[in-house]
Amino acid sequence: MSPKTLYDKIWNDHVAHEADDGTCLLYIDRHLVHEVTSPQAFEGLRVAGRSVHAPDKTIAVPDHNVPTTLDRQKGIDNEESRIQVETLDKNAEDFGIHYYPVDDIRQGIVHIVGPEQGWTLPGMTVVCGDSHTATHGAFGALAHGIGTSEVEHVLATQTLIQKKSKNMKVEVTGKLKAGVTAKDITLTVIGQTGTAGGTGYVIEYSGEAIRSLSMEGRMTVCNMAIEGGARAGLIAPDEKTFEYCKGRPHAPKGAAWETAELYWKTLFSDEDAVFDKVLTIKGEDIAPVVTWGTSPEDVLPVTATVPRPEDFEGGKVEAVKRSLEYMGLIPGMPLSEVKIDTVFIGSCTNGRIEDLRAAAEVLRGKKVKDGLRCMIVPGSGLVRAQAEEEGLAEIFLDAGFEWRLAGCSMCLAMNPDQLSPGERCAATSNRNFEGRQGRGGRTHLMSPAMAAAASLTGYLTDIRKLKHN
Amino acid sequence: MEKFNSLTGVAAPLPLINTDTDMIIPKQFLKTIKRTGLGVNLFSEMRYKDDGSEKPDFILNQKAYRDTQVLVAGENFGCGSSREHAPWAINDFGIKCIIAPSFADIFYNNCFKNGILPIVLPPEEVDVLMKDAEKGSNARISIDLETQTVTSSEGVAFKFKVDSFRKHCLMNGLDDIDLTLEKQTSIQNFEQQAAVSRPWV
C-alpha cells in the first residue's frame, strides 16, 4: 500500500461516492450549525419539503448575535438579531436537531462547544457554515467551513460535493521560547505563507513545537488555517487528544471507546507520505507577534517597527498604503509605541480556559491602564463557570476587565460589542480586516498574554519585557 | 439556480488584493434570514459615506459601472468569512462573473452555487483585462463558458479552466441537492458500512 497522509486517510474513509472525474460525495460525521448562516438553508428544506437527513449528527447553538452582557436574559434588543436567534430556536425544534439555546450553560461559540461536548472526535469529518470550523482539525478531524447552500446540502444529504485538496505540511520544530504561544505560531505561519499560501491545500501541522501544545493550543493553531487560505488544518491525534476527549458527554464510552481508540491510533501521516508543499519553521525563531495591518498576513514581532509600503512587491504595495492609512500608523514607528484604546480577549481562537489562565497570570494583582475599555468574553458558559471556579474571574474583575457571558462578541461585532471609528483594539481574535470589529475600528491581533500585557501598559507590549519588570 | 452561459458587458476594475468578505458585505447585513435584497449593501463601507450617501470615487458608483455584470479583481478575492451573503450580494447587484488571479476557496465554491462564474487567469492576463475595464463604457468584455474563453474589447482572447462538473451545473442551472439525492443508495450503503467500522460516530 502506498504511504498516506493523515488527510488521505480521513478522506478515503469518508468517500460515499466517486464520479469518473474525481468529484466525490464526502460523508459528514458532524454538522455544526449557528444562527447566521443557517436560516436560508432550513427555509430551503421547507420549500422543497425535505427533512434533515441525520438530525442526530447535527448540532446547533446561537453564538454570533447573542449579547454577552450579564442582563441578556432580558432578550435581544436588535430586532433582526433577535429574529435570527428565534429562527434557530424554531428550526432546531422543527427539525429535531441537538440544540444549546442561549440560556443553557453549555451555550457558547460553536467551535468551543463542539469539542467541549465531545461531538468533535478524531478521524471525523466536521463542517459548519463558518470558516473557523478549521478549529476542530486539532483533533485530527477533517473540518472546514462551508457556505449556506452547502449547509442546506449537508442537512438534506449528510454529504458534501468535494474534490480532494492537495497536502501541505507545516512543521514547527524544537521548543518555543518563553512568552511564545500557539497564537504566535499560527500568526507566524500566516506571515510566512501569506493569506493565500494555503489555498487548495489541507495543512497538517507537525513537529515538536506542535506536539508539545495542549489541545487548547492546537485548536488555536488550526483555527487560523483558514486565514492562511487552507481548506482545513490538521494535527494527528495522540494521548493528549484522547485524554481531552475521554469522558466528554458525547464521546464513546466503555468498549466503544476501546474500539474507537484503536482506530484513532492509525490516524497519522505514514513516514514516507508525500506532501505537495512543505514549510518548516524553527520553534525557537518564533517571537511574540502582533499584526500591524488589515490582513492576517501582516505579522511582525512586537519588537519590530511599522513597515514601509515600498518594502513590499506587486499589489501588496498599494494594499499596505491603504492598510497604514486605515490603521493610522506611520512607517518606522516602533510597534511598542502604538497606543491602544481597547482590549478584547475571547473568540473561537482564544476563548478557552487555557487562554483565560494565560491572561489571568499576567493580570493577577494588577490594574488595567486608566481609560482603557477591556473585556473578557469566555468561549462558552462552561468555560466561564470553570474560570469562576478557578478564581480567574476575580482576577479579571479586580484588574478592571468586564467579565462577560459567552459568545462571538467583538470578534466580528454582530452584537453590540463593537469598536467605534478610530478605536484601536488589542484583540485575541482572528481577523484584522477593515471594519471587522466595527466600522473604522483598528485591530491588532495577538495572544491572550500579549493582550493582557497591553491592557496594563496601554500600548502594544512585549510580554517578555513585562515579565522582567 | 440561474444558468450561466455567456455574457458581454462592461467590466468594473477593482485592483485591490485580498478583498475580503467583510468588505464585500459587512456583518451588519448578515442578520437577514433571506437570500435576496443584499445588492444595495454590496461593498457598503467602501461605497457609502457615514451619512449613507454614495462615495463618488468608488468604482461601482461611477456612471459607466453602475450596471456592471463583470468584476475584474486582484488576487485572493473573497478571503475571510464563509458567508454566502457575499455572493448573494454580488448576484443581487447584477454581477454574474468575477475575474481574478486567485480566489479564496470557500468564496469560490459559493459562487457556483449561485449562478456566478469565478474565472481564474494568470496575473498578466488579468492585467490586460483590468486595463480594458478601466476604459469604462467604451470597453465591453465577453465571457463564454461553453468555450471557456474571455475576450477583451480589443479581441484578445484568453482561455480559462473550470471544473467540468461545475461547468455542467452552471450551464444547466442544476441544483446540487437533486443531483446528490440521485445517489442516495450510495449514501445509505456508506452509512451501513460506517455503522460497522466506526460505530461510535
Interface residues (C-beta under 8 A of the other chain):
Chain A: D13 A16 H17 A19 D21 T23 L25 Y27 D29 V36 T37 P39 Q40 E43 A48 R50 K57 H64 N65 N78 E80 S81 I83 Q84 T87 L121 G123 M124 G129 D130 S131 H144 G145 I146 G147 T148 S149 E150 E152 H153 A156 T157 Q158 T159 I161 K163 T195 A196 T199 G200 I226 G229 A230 R231 P252 A256 W257 T259 A260 Y263 S295 G314 G315 K316 E318 A319 R322 L412 A413 M414 R431 F433 E434 G435 R436 R439
Chain B: P15 L16 I17 N18 D20 D22 M23 P26 K27 Q28 L30 K31 T32 I33 K34 R35 E45 D50 G74 E75 N76 C79 G80 S81 S82 R83 E84 P87 S102 F103 A104 D105 I106 N109 N110 K113 N114 D163 S164 F165 D176 I177 L179 T180 L181 K183 Q184 S186 I187 N189 F190 E191 A194 S197 R198 P199 W200 V201
